[in-house]
Amino acid sequence: MKVSNEIRYIGVNDHDIDLFEGQYEVPLGMAYNSYVILDEKIAVMDTVDQNYGDEWLANLEKELAGKTPDYLVVQHMEPDHSANIVGFMEKYPQATVVGSQMTFNFMKNFYGNAFEDRRRIVSESDTLELGRHTLHFVTAPMVHWPEVIMTYDDADKVLFSADGFGKFGANDVEDPEGWACEARRYYFGIVGKYGDNVQAVLKKAAALDIRTICPLHGPVLSENLSYYLDTYNTWSSYQPESKGVLIAYTSVYGHTKEAVVKLAEALAAKGCPKVSVMDLARDDMFETIEDAFRYDTLVLATTTYNMSIFPFMRTFINHLVERGFKNRRVALIENGTWAPQAARIMKEMLTECKDITFAENSVKIMSALNAQSEASLAALADELAAAYK
């Protein structure tokens, strides 16, 4: 695939993977992207996962057409992008590997070799002349590892964005949801904690004339770039993307679920623009995290369990806190037969989150819904729906 006349895609698609990074389900597979810039000097941008080294090298050789590369630019040291560095350097002994100082520290840790005699250390605003193309290096620490650099090509106006703007899914599989859904789940699952760092890189990107974004996962982006940049700005500033309510719940014997279903029906009837209901024990945890950051209102409903809260709810809230959840409205529904504690515990767990507004109404269920808890549920529905009128 041509990114431009002189920039070619040489990445691979993984259809065998079940869990990305050991925890994210990827039913559409995964892409490991790599690129080669064919100029007077030839630069290869990153490698791929260890299981696809032969395929990647074959893709590279096809594009080289008998030429030899001069540089391997390593933007990110996670093994899904760096696993074939040693193999590349052995195959092309004249090549120089380019990266940040921390890149080479990590390279030594992972592969026992930092190529001291064949390396070039770069930092912010350093450049690499290839001929018509000049590469400008943009440091991007903690997006989402500390060694990360992004690279801007001033000839074809291409930003090689490392893991930024990536998404789940192989590139040869059509995503029925489009870019945003799996890009959002990818962002909040993997990068979400580092919003301030993403904001810093977006400010640097605003000074560049970018016409194409080449991420390390997902499709090359070359149309309507303002949409992707604006979306990343929304995500990284922790602002709600859409108006709507996520109801995340756990239920042991079905009584809490009954309350959740009634609340969802009431909200829909009152004109709430979107109501998403997720069972934390059965639905994908990271899909639920995605929705928590997508919508402006979150309802947490769970049971008291061993004088704490149900384990799936505790895990979910921990994920939110870890990722800097803020700027949202939160409502609480608790259930307990003799000593309900869930609402208090959930609220305490969220104290680390900034700019959380708790709903005035909450719901306490004593085992099963009764007239009193039904009335509380109706009052909560009225309060939440009023914001959308």
C-alpha positions in Angstrom: 0.0 0.0 0.0 1.2 3.5 -0.9 1.0 6.2 1.8 2.6 8.5 -0.8 4.8 7.9 -3.8 7.8 7.3 -1.5 6.2 6.1 1.7 5.0 2.5 1.7 3.0 0.5 4.2 4.8 -2.8 5.2 2.8 -3.8 8.2 1.0 -7.1 9.0 -2.3 -8.3 10.3 -2.8 -10.7 13.2 -5.9 -12.9 13.0 -4.7 -15.4 15.6 -4.5 -13.2 18.7 -7.2 -13.6 21.3 -6.2 -11.0 23.9 -4.2 -7.9 23.1 -1.7 -7.1 25.9 -3.1 -10.0 27.8 -6.5 -8.4 28.6 -8.2 -6.7 25.6 -10.5 -8.9 23.5 -9.9 -8.2 19.8 -12.5 -10.1 17.8 -11.4 -8.2 14.6 -7.7 -9.1 15.1 -4.9 -6.6 15.3 -2.7 -4.7 12.9 1.0 -4.0 13.6 2.0 -1.2 11.3 5.3 -0.4 9.8 6.4 1.9 7.0 9.4 2.5 4.8 10.4 5.8 3.3 12.2 5.4 0.0 14.5 8.3 -0.6 18.3 8.9 -1.2 18.5 7.4 2.3 15.9 4.8 3.2 14.3 4.8 6.6 12.1 2.0 8.1 9.6 3.1 10.7 9.3 0.5 13.5 9.1 -3.3 13.3 6.2 -5.6 14.2 5.2 -8.4 16.6 7.6 -11.3 17.0 5.2 -13.8 15.3 5.2 -11.9 12.0 8.9 -11.1 11.5 9.3 -13.2 8.4 6.2 -11.7 6.8 7.3 -8.2 7.7 10.8 -8.6 6.3 9.3 -10.0 3.1 7.1 -7.0 2.8 10.1 -4.7 3.3 12.2 -6.6 0.7 9.5 -6.3 -1.9 9.4 -2.5 -1.4 13.1 -2.2 -1.3 13.4 -3.8 -4.7 17.1 -4.7 -4.2 18.0 -1.6 -2.2 19.2 -1.6 1.4 17.8 0.5 4.3 20.0 3.1 6.0 17.9 3.6 9.1 15.5 1.9 11.4 13.5 4.5 13.4 12.2 3.0 16.7 9.4 5.2 18.0 8.0 2.8 20.6 9.6 -0.2 22.4 6.6 -2.3 23.3 7.4 -5.7 21.8 4.5 -5.7 19.4 6.5 -3.0 17.6 10.1 -3.7 18.6 10.4 -7.5 18.5 12.2 -7.6 15.2 14.9 -5.0 15.8 17.7 -7.5 16.3 16.7 -9.5 13.3 16.6 -6.4 11.1 20.0 -5.2 12.4 21.5 -8.6 11.7 20.0 -8.7 8.2 21.1 -5.1 7.4 24.5 -4.7 9.1 25.1 -1.3 7.5 21.9 0.2 9.0 21.7 2.6 11.9 19.0 2.4 14.5 17.4 5.7 15.6 15.6 6.3 18.9 15.5 8.3 22.1 18.0 7.6 24.9 15.4 5.8 26.8 14.6 3.7 23.8 18.1 2.2 23.9 17.9 1.6 27.6 14.7 -0.4 27.0 16.3 -2.1 24.0 19.1 -3.4 26.2 16.6 -4.7 28.8 14.5 -6.5 26.2 17.0 -7.8 23.7 20.4 -7.5 25.4 21.8 -5.2 22.8 21.6 -1.4 22.5 23.7 -1.2 19.3 26.1 1.4 20.7 28.2 1.3 17.6 25.3 1.6 15.2 22.8 4.0 16.7 21.7 7.6 16.6 20.1 9.1 19.7 17.5 11.8 19.0 15.5 14.1 21.1 12.9 16.9 20.7 13.3 18.9 17.4 16.2 16.8 16.1 16.1 16.0 12.4 17.2 13.2 10.1 17.9 14.1 6.5 16.9 11.4 3.9 17.0 13.5 0.8 13.7 15.1 -0.2 12.3 14.0 3.1 13.5 15.4 6.4 12.2 13.7 9.6 11.5 15.9 12.6 11.4 14.1 15.9 8.7 15.0 18.4 9.0 13.5 21.9 5.8 12.1 23.3 6.7 10.8 26.8 3.9 8.7 28.4 1.9 8.4 25.3 1.9 5.8 26.6 5.5 4.8 27.5 8.2 7.2 28.5 10.6 6.6 25.6 8.1 7.4 22.8 8.9 9.6 19.9 6.7 10.6 17.1 8.1 11.6 13.7 7.0 14.2 11.2 8.0 14.1 7.6 8.0 17.6 6.2 8.0 16.5 2.5 4.7 14.6 2.4 3.3 16.1 5.6 3.0 12.8 7.4 2.9 12.3 11.1 4.1 8.9 12.3 2.2 8.9 15.5 3.4 5.8 17.4 0.5 4.3 19.4 -1.4 7.6 19.1 -4.6 7.4 16.9 -4.4 3.6 17.0 -7.3 1.2 17.2 -8.1 -2.4 17.7 -8.7 -4.5 14.6 -6.8 -5.9 11.6 -6.5 -3.6 8.6 -7.9 -6.2 6.2 -11.1 -6.6 8.2 -13.9 -4.1 7.7 -15.0 -2.7 11.0 -18.8 -2.4 11.0 -18.6 0.3 13.7 -16.2 2.5 11.8 -13.0 4.0 13.3 -14.3 5.6 16.6 -15.7 2.6 18.5 -12.5 0.4 18.6 -10.3 3.5 18.7 -12.2 4.7 21.7 -11.9 1.4 23.5 -8.2 1.3 22.6 -7.6 4.8 23.8 -9.3 4.6 27.2 -8.1 1.1 27.8 -4.4 1.8 27.0 -3.7 5.5 26.8 -6.6 6.9 28.9 -4.5 7.6 32.1 -2.2 9.9 30.2 -4.6 12.6 29.0 -2.3 15.5 30.0 0.5 13.9 28.0 -1.7 13.5 25.0 -2.8 17.1 25.3 0.9 18.2 25.3 1.5 16.3 22.1 -1.6 17.7 20.4 -0.3 21.2 21.1 2.9 20.2 19.3 0.9 18.7 16.4 -1.2 21.9 16.1 2.0 23.7 14.8 2.5 21.1 12.1 0.9 20.9 8.6 -0.3 17.3 8.9 -2.1 15.7 5.9 -1.7 12.1 6.8 -1.4 10.2 10.2 0.4 6.9 10.2 -0.3 5.1 13.5 1.3 1.8 14.7 -2.2 0.2 14.9 -5.2 0.6 12.7 -5.7 2.4 9.4 -3.7 5.2 7.9 -5.7 8.4 8.3 -5.7 10.8 5.4 -9.2 12.4 5.2 -11.0 14.7 7.6 -8.1 14.8 9.9 -9.7 17.5 12.0 -12.2 14.9 13.1 -9.5 12.6 14.5 -7.6 15.5 16.1 -10.7 16.9 17.7 -11.8 13.5 18.9 -8.5 12.9 20.6 -8.7 16.4 22.1 -12.1 15.5 23.6 -10.9 12.2 24.9 -7.6 13.4 26.4 -9.3 16.4 28.1 -11.7 14.0 29.7 -14.8 15.8 28.4 -17.9 13.8 27.6 -18.1 12.9 23.9 -21.9 12.4 23.9 -25.0 13.1 26.0 -26.3 9.9 27.5 -26.3 7.6 30.5 -24.3 4.5 31.1 -25.8 2.2 33.7 -23.1 -0.3 34.9 -24.4 -2.9 37.3 -23.9 -6.2 39.1 -26.8 -8.3 40.3 -26.8 -11.6 42.3 -30.4 -12.7 42.3 -31.8 -10.4 39.8 -33.3 -7.7 42.0 -30.7 -5.0 41.3 -31.0 -5.9 37.6 -34.8 -5.4 37.8 -34.2 -1.8 39.2 -31.7 -1.1 36.4 -34.0 -2.2 33.7 -36.8 -0.1 35.1 -34.5 2.9 35.3 -33.3 2.4 31.7 -36.9 2.2 30.5 -37.9 5.3 32.4 -35.0 7.3 31.0 -35.7 6.3 27.5 -39.4 7.2 27.9 -38.4 10.6 29.2 -36.3 11.4 26.2 -32.8 10.6 27.3 -30.7 10.6 24.1 -28.9 7.4 24.8 -29.0 4.8 27.6 -26.4 2.1 27.7 -26.8 -0.8 30.1 -23.8 -3.0 30.9 -23.7 -6.1 33.2 -20.2 -6.0 34.7 -20.1 -9.7 35.2 -21.0 -10.6 31.6 -20.3 -7.7 29.3 -16.8 -6.7 28.2 -15.2 -4.6 31.0 -13.3 -2.4 28.6 -16.4 -1.8 26.5 -18.0 -0.6 29.7 -15.0 1.7 30.5 -15.3 3.1 26.9 -19.0 4.0 27.5 -18.2 5.5 30.9 -15.9 8.0 29.2 -18.1 8.5 26.2 -21.3 9.7 28.0 -21.9 12.5 30.5 -23.7 10.5 33.1 -22.8 7.2 34.9 -25.1 5.2 37.1 -23.5 2.6 39.3 -25.7 -0.2 40.7 -24.5 -3.0 42.9 -25.0 -5.1 46.0 -23.3 -5.0 49.3 -21.0 -8.0 49.3 -18.9 -9.2 52.3 -19.4 -5.7 53.8 -17.9 -4.2 50.7 -19.2 -4.2 47.0 -19.5 -6.9 44.4 -16.0 -7.7 43.0 -16.8 -6.8 39.4 -18.0 -3.3 40.5 -14.8 -2.8 42.5 -12.7 -3.7 39.5 -14.7 -1.4 37.3 -14.4 1.6 39.6 -10.7 0.9 40.1 -10.3 1.0 36.3 -12.1 4.4 36.1 -10.0 5.9 38.9 -6.8 4.6 37.4 -7.7 6.3 34.1 -8.5 9.7 35.6 -12.2 9.6 35.3 -13.7 13.1 35.9 -16.1 15.7 34.6 -19.1 13.5 34.9 -22.4 13.2 36.8 -22.7 10.0 38.9 -25.8 8.4 40.4 -25.8 5.4 42.9 -28.1 2.5 43.4 -27.3 0.0 46.2 -28.8 -3.2 47.4 -28.4 -5.0 50.7 -30.5 -7.3 52.8 -29.4 -6.3 56.3 -26.7 -3.6 56.1 -26.4 -1.8 52.8 -22.9 -0.3 52.4 -22.5 -0.2 48.6 -23.4 3.5 48.0 -21.0 4.8 50.6 -18.2 2.6 49.4 -18.6 3.5 45.8 -18.7 7.2 46.6 -15.5 6.8 48.7 -13.8 5.0 45.9 -14.5 7.9 43.5 -13.1 10.6 45.8 -9.9 10.6 43.8 -11.8 11.6 40.7 -12.1 15.3 40.0 -15.2 17.3 39.1 -17.7 14.5 39.9 -21.2 15.7 40.6 -23.3 13.2 42.4 -27.0 13.1 41.8 -29.2 14.4 44.6 -31.4 11.3 44.4 -30.0 7.8 45.1 -31.7 4.4 45.5 -31.5 2.0 48.4 -33.0 -1.4 47.8 -33.5 -3.7 50.8 -33.4 -7.1 49.1 -36.1 -6.4 46.5 -37.9 -3.4 45.1 -40.8 -2.1 47.2 -43.0 1.1 47.1 -40.3 3.2 48.8 -37.4 2.2 46.5 -39.7 2.3 43.4 -40.4 6.0 44.3 -36.7 6.7 44.8 -36.0 5.1 41.4 -38.7 7.3 39.8 -37.2 10.4 41.4 -33.7 9.5 40.1 -35.1 9.0 36.6 -36.8 12.4 36.7 -33.5 14.1 37.9 -31.3 12.5 35.3 -33.7 13.0 32.4 -34.2 16.7 33.3 -30.7 17.5 32.1 -31.6 16.4 28.6 -34.7 18.6 28.1 
